Amino acid sequence: MIRTASRLDHIEPFYVMECAKAAEVLARSAACDPAQGGEPMVFLNIGEPDFTAAPAVNEAASLCLSRGRTQYTQATGLPALRQRLSGWYAQRFGLQIDPVRIVVTAGASGALQLACLALFEPGDEVLMPDPSYPCNRHFVASVGAKARLLPTTAATRFQPSAAAVAAAWGEHTRGVLLASPSNPTGTSIAPAELATIAQTVRQHQGVMLVDEIYLGLGYDAAFADSALSLGSDIISINSFSKYFGMTGWRLGWMVLPEELVAPVERLAQNLYICASSVAQHAALACFEPASMALYEQRRGEFQRRRDFVVRALNELGLTVSVPPDGAFYAWFDCSAYNPSSWDFCAQVLTDAHVALTPGRDFGPAFADSHVRLSFASSMPELQTAMQRLRRVLKSG
């Protein structure tokens, strides 16, 4: 037997991926083979856009390869890409972000890992909402710190309040890790509440990290601002995966207080040297006018899908108590049909051939009652899924 490190005791399975494995096995069976009278699986369980990288990005990658531009970059990223990102913040959010504060990373996951390594130690406590993206908890746990989940409600948009943060702050609390818009709920923190949370964190001399990887995919102007507008002490995590459609390219970035850049750079140099140089060169094309126009067109399509899915789920009694204002997830209550979200998803997978994600991944507060549906798939697939859910649930 090979002895594994004790830190693995604090890392739970990523259940969405376990569910995906089961869905893939069933998808290859006769039940999902049209040639044998089956119906193909509809995958609404993974948060991956059906839109891929923009044409200009693919062309830039091909050009990069043909010219042999595949050498290491600086650990903080290509200066030109950091400059483009700075320009994006200025154009879209009216924020003046010094490119020096921007560090390009191997996906948002790489950014979160670097931030946790730089800021948290064994025994530290980090506050975050329940529900929240499970990997965020595990990034904290992997450095020996402890994630403390703050229960939320529909009344707080499934986001923590400043009062809850203040009440939970203890002797070992080091900071907060938030997400706006959130995975799995698609909800954002109201700007005034976010500002009060930031002030609460400052009063306790803590750190505030905000996962903003879905910021570009917002559908409500009331939540359109970046947390970076609250001050230069905010740490923002972002990614090219969602709004920019570059999921498998594994490219992200973070905006740091200037004094944190050198420590994070030192970690990046030692852990992975740099993010993919090809992905970085290609990502420069994300900011071309044609690419930006395409992303905005896609954002409109995601909003159309959201409107369809939320309406259809509510009509089925799968209540979406807080409509998502961003991202591409609907967080719905399945308890009218089954007291266990795990069993509900298993039934839907088997009988309707629709793959969903039970609430277990995202924290204990809604583990049994809620389910996450990703509307990142095409409208025809979403329509098919809603028809099958209606067939299975109403016949039962």
C-alpha positions in Angstrom: 0.0 0.0 0.0 1.2 3.5 -0.9 0.7 5.9 1.9 -1.0 9.1 0.7 -0.7 12.6 2.3 -3.2 13.4 5.1 -4.3 16.5 3.2 -6.3 14.2 0.9 -8.6 13.4 3.9 -10.0 16.9 3.6 -10.6 16.8 -0.2 -14.0 15.3 -1.1 -14.7 13.8 -4.5 -15.8 16.2 -7.1 -19.3 14.7 -7.4 -20.2 16.6 -10.6 -17.4 14.6 -12.3 -18.5 11.4 -10.7 -22.0 12.0 -12.1 -20.5 12.8 -15.5 -18.8 9.4 -15.5 -22.2 7.7 -14.9 -23.8 9.7 -17.6 -21.1 8.9 -20.1 -21.5 5.2 -19.4 -25.2 5.3 -19.9 -24.8 7.5 -23.0 -22.8 4.7 -24.6 -25.5 2.1 -23.9 -28.3 0.8 -26.1 -30.8 3.0 -24.2 -29.1 6.1 -25.7 -28.3 4.7 -29.1 -30.7 6.0 -31.7 -29.8 3.1 -34.0 -31.2 0.8 -31.3 -34.3 2.9 -30.7 -32.7 4.9 -27.8 -32.6 8.6 -27.2 -29.2 10.4 -27.0 -28.1 11.7 -23.6 -28.6 15.5 -23.0 -25.7 16.7 -20.8 -26.7 19.7 -18.7 -24.4 18.8 -15.8 -21.0 20.4 -16.8 -20.4 24.1 -16.9 -18.9 24.3 -20.3 -20.1 26.6 -23.1 -21.1 25.0 -26.3 -19.4 28.0 -28.0 -15.7 27.5 -28.4 -12.8 30.0 -29.0 -13.5 32.8 -31.4 -12.2 32.2 -35.0 -9.5 34.9 -34.5 -8.2 33.1 -31.4 -7.9 29.8 -33.3 -6.1 31.6 -36.1 -3.7 33.3 -33.7 -2.9 30.0 -32.1 -2.1 28.4 -35.5 0.1 31.3 -36.5 1.9 31.1 -33.1 2.6 27.4 -33.8 3.7 27.9 -37.4 6.1 30.6 -36.3 7.5 28.6 -33.4 6.4 31.1 -30.8 6.2 28.4 -28.1 8.9 29.5 -25.7 8.4 30.2 -22.0 6.9 33.6 -21.1 7.4 35.5 -17.9 5.8 33.8 -14.9 3.4 36.7 -14.7 2.4 36.4 -18.3 3.0 38.1 -21.6 3.3 41.9 -21.1 1.1 42.4 -24.1 -1.7 40.2 -22.7 -1.6 42.0 -19.3 -1.9 45.3 -21.2 -4.9 44.0 -23.2 -6.6 42.9 -20.0 -5.9 46.3 -18.4 -7.6 47.9 -21.5 -10.6 45.5 -21.1 -11.2 46.7 -17.6 -11.0 50.3 -18.7 -13.3 49.8 -21.6 -15.9 47.6 -20.0 -15.9 48.7 -16.4 -14.3 52.1 -16.4 -11.5 50.8 -14.1 -7.9 51.9 -14.3 -6.0 48.7 -13.5 -2.2 48.9 -13.8 -1.0 45.9 -15.9 1.6 45.3 -13.2 -1.2 44.1 -10.9 -2.4 41.5 -13.4 -0.9 38.0 -13.3 -1.7 35.5 -16.0 -2.2 32.0 -14.7 -2.9 28.4 -15.8 -6.6 28.8 -15.6 -8.6 30.4 -12.7 -7.8 27.2 -10.8 -4.1 28.1 -11.0 -4.9 31.6 -9.8 -6.8 30.3 -6.8 -4.1 27.9 -5.9 -1.4 30.6 -6.0 -3.6 33.0 -4.0 -4.3 30.4 -1.3 -0.6 29.4 -1.1 0.4 33.0 -0.8 -2.2 34.0 1.8 -3.3 31.1 4.0 -1.6 28.9 6.5 -2.6 25.8 8.5 -5.1 26.8 11.1 -6.4 29.8 9.2 -10.1 30.0 8.5 -11.7 31.3 5.3 -15.3 32.3 5.1 -17.3 31.4 2.0 -21.0 30.9 1.1 -23.0 27.7 1.1 -23.7 26.9 -1.7 -20.4 27.5 -3.4 -18.1 25.9 -6.0 -16.6 22.9 -4.3 -13.1 23.3 -5.6 -12.8 26.7 -3.9 -13.2 24.9 -0.6 -10.6 22.4 -1.6 -8.0 25.0 -2.7 -8.3 26.4 0.9 -8.1 22.9 2.4 -5.1 21.9 0.3 -2.9 24.5 2.1 -4.0 23.4 5.5 -6.5 26.1 6.1 -10.2 25.5 6.8 -13.2 26.7 4.8 -16.1 27.8 6.9 -19.3 27.8 5.0 -21.9 30.5 5.8 -25.5 29.3 5.1 -27.5 31.5 2.8 -31.1 31.8 1.7 -33.1 32.8 -1.3 -33.7 36.1 0.5 -30.0 36.8 0.3 -29.7 35.6 -3.3 -27.8 32.5 -2.0 -25.0 34.9 -1.2 -23.5 35.8 2.2 -24.5 39.1 3.9 -22.1 41.5 5.5 -23.9 40.8 8.8 -23.2 37.1 8.4 -19.5 37.7 7.7 -19.2 40.0 10.7 -20.9 37.5 13.0 -18.8 34.6 11.8 -15.5 36.3 12.0 -13.4 34.7 14.6 -9.9 34.6 16.1 -8.5 32.4 13.2 -10.4 34.0 10.4 -8.1 35.2 7.7 -10.5 36.4 5.0 -13.4 35.6 2.7 -13.6 33.9 -0.7 -16.7 34.9 -2.6 -18.0 34.3 -6.1 -20.1 36.8 -8.0 -21.8 35.6 -10.2 -21.8 32.3 -8.4 -21.5 28.7 -9.4 -24.0 27.0 -8.8 -26.7 29.7 -8.4 -25.8 32.2 -11.1 -26.5 35.0 -8.6 -24.4 38.0 -7.8 -23.9 39.9 -4.6 -25.7 43.3 -4.6 -23.1 46.1 -5.0 -23.9 47.8 -1.7 -23.7 44.5 0.2 -20.4 43.7 -1.5 -19.0 47.1 -0.5 -20.1 46.5 3.1 -18.5 43.1 3.2 -15.3 44.6 1.9 -15.4 47.2 4.7 -16.0 44.5 7.3 -13.0 42.5 6.0 -10.8 45.6 6.2 -11.9 46.3 9.7 -10.6 42.9 10.7 -7.4 43.3 8.6 -8.4 40.3 6.5 -8.2 39.6 2.8 -11.1 39.5 0.3 -10.9 37.2 -2.8 -13.7 37.4 -5.3 -14.1 34.7 -8.0 -15.3 36.7 -11.0 -14.9 34.1 -13.8 -18.6 34.7 -14.9 -18.4 38.4 -14.7 -18.5 38.9 -18.4 -21.7 36.7 -18.6 -24.0 39.1 -16.8 -27.6 39.8 -17.8 -28.5 42.6 -15.3 -26.9 46.0 -15.3 -27.5 46.2 -11.5 -24.7 43.6 -11.0 -22.4 44.7 -13.8 -19.5 46.1 -11.8 -16.3 44.3 -10.9 -15.4 44.0 -7.2 -12.2 45.7 -8.2 -14.1 49.0 -8.1 -14.1 48.7 -4.3 -10.4 49.3 -4.0 -6.9 48.1 -4.8 -6.9 45.7 -1.9 -9.5 43.4 -3.5 -8.1 40.2 -5.2 -10.1 39.2 -8.3 -9.9 35.8 -9.9 -10.9 35.6 -13.6 -10.6 33.2 -16.6 -10.7 33.0 -20.3 -12.9 29.8 -20.1 -16.4 31.2 -19.8 -17.1 34.5 -21.5 -14.2 34.0 -23.9 -15.0 30.3 -24.6 -11.5 29.0 -24.1 -12.2 26.2 -21.6 -9.6 23.6 -22.5 -6.9 26.2 -23.1 -6.4 26.5 -19.3 -5.8 30.2 -19.2 -6.8 32.6 -16.4 -5.6 35.7 -14.6 -5.9 37.5 -11.3 -5.7 41.1 -10.2 -3.7 41.6 -7.1 -2.7 44.4 -4.7 0.7 45.4 -6.0 2.6 44.2 -3.0 1.4 40.6 -3.6 2.6 40.4 -7.2 6.2 39.5 -6.4 5.3 36.8 -3.9 2.8 35.2 -6.3 5.3 35.5 -9.1 7.9 33.6 -7.0 5.4 30.8 -6.4 4.4 30.6 -10.1 8.0 30.5 -11.2 8.6 27.4 -9.0 5.2 25.6 -9.5 4.7 25.8 -13.2 7.0 28.4 -14.7 4.3 30.1 -16.8 0.9 29.5 -18.3 0.8 28.0 -21.8 2.6 30.4 -24.2 0.4 29.3 -27.1 -2.8 30.0 -25.2 -1.4 33.4 -24.1 -0.5 34.5 -27.7 -3.9 33.3 -28.9 -5.8 35.1 -26.2 -4.5 38.4 -27.5 -7.0 38.0 -30.3 -9.9 37.8 -27.7 -9.8 41.6 -27.6 -10.1 42.3 -31.3 -13.4 44.1 -32.2 -14.8 41.1 -34.2 -14.1 38.7 -31.2 -15.7 41.1 -28.7 -18.7 41.5 -30.9 -19.1 37.7 -31.1 -18.8 37.3 -27.3 -21.6 39.9 -26.8 -23.7 38.0 -29.3 -23.2 34.8 -27.4 -24.0 36.5 -24.1 -27.3 37.5 -25.6 -27.9 33.9 -26.6 -27.1 32.7 -23.1 -29.7 35.1 -21.8 -32.3 33.8 -24.2 -31.5 30.2 -22.9 -31.7 31.4 -19.3 -35.2 32.9 -19.9 -36.4 29.7 -21.5 -35.0 27.3 -18.9 -36.1 29.3 -15.8 -39.6 29.6 -17.2 -39.8 25.9 -18.1 -38.5 24.7 -14.7 -40.9 26.9 -12.8 -43.8 25.6 -14.9 -42.7 22.0 -13.9 -42.7 22.9 -10.2 -38.9 22.8 -10.1 -38.8 26.2 -8.6 -35.9 28.6 -9.4 -36.5 30.9 -6.4 -33.8 33.4 -7.5 -33.4 33.8 -11.3 -29.7 33.8 -12.3 -28.4 37.3 -13.2 -25.2 35.8 -14.6 -23.2 32.7 -15.6 -25.2 29.8 -17.2 -26.7 27.9 -14.2 -30.2 27.5 -12.9 -30.4 26.4 -9.2 -33.7 24.8 -8.7 -35.6 23.0 -5.9 -36.5 19.4 -6.7 -38.2 18.6 -3.3 -41.7 18.6 -4.8 -40.7 15.4 -6.6 -38.0 13.9 -4.4 -36.5 14.7 -1.0 -33.1 13.7 -2.3 -31.5 15.6 -5.1 -29.1 12.7 -5.6 -32.0 10.3 -6.2 -33.8 12.9 -8.3 -30.8 13.2 -10.6 -30.4 9.5 -10.8 -34.0 9.1 -11.8 -33.8 11.8 -14.4 -30.6 10.3 -15.8 -32.1 6.9 -16.1 -35.6 7.7 -17.3 -35.2 11.0 -19.2 -31.6 10.6 -20.2 -30.8 14.1 -19.0 -27.7 14.6 -16.9 -27.9 17.1 -14.1 -25.8 17.9 -11.0 -27.2 17.2 -7.5 -26.7 19.8 -4.7 -24.3 17.6 -2.8 -21.2 19.1 -4.4 -21.9 22.7 -3.3 -22.3 22.4 0.5 -24.7 20.9 3.0 -27.3 23.7 3.2 -29.1 22.7 0.0 -27.5 19.3 -0.7 -30.7 17.4 -0.6 -33.2 19.9 -2.0 -31.5 21.6 -4.9 -30.1 20.7 -8.3 -27.9 22.6 -10.7 -28.7 22.7 -14.4 -26.3 24.2 -16.9 -27.9 26.0 -19.8 -24.6 26.3 -21.6 -25.9 23.7 -24.1 -27.7 24.6 -27.3 -31.3 25.7 -27.4 -32.5 22.6 -29.2 -30.8 20.4 -26.5 -32.5 22.5 -23.8 -35.9 22.2 -25.4 -35.4 18.4 -25.7 -34.4 18.2 -22.0 -37.4 20.1 -20.8 -39.7 17.9 -22.9 -38.2 14.8 -21.4 -38.4 16.2 -17.9 -42.1 17.0 -18.4 -42.7 13.5 -19.7 -41.0 11.7 -16.8 -42.1 14.0 -14.0 -45.7 14.4 -15.0 -46.2 10.7 -15.7 -45.0 9.8 -12.3 
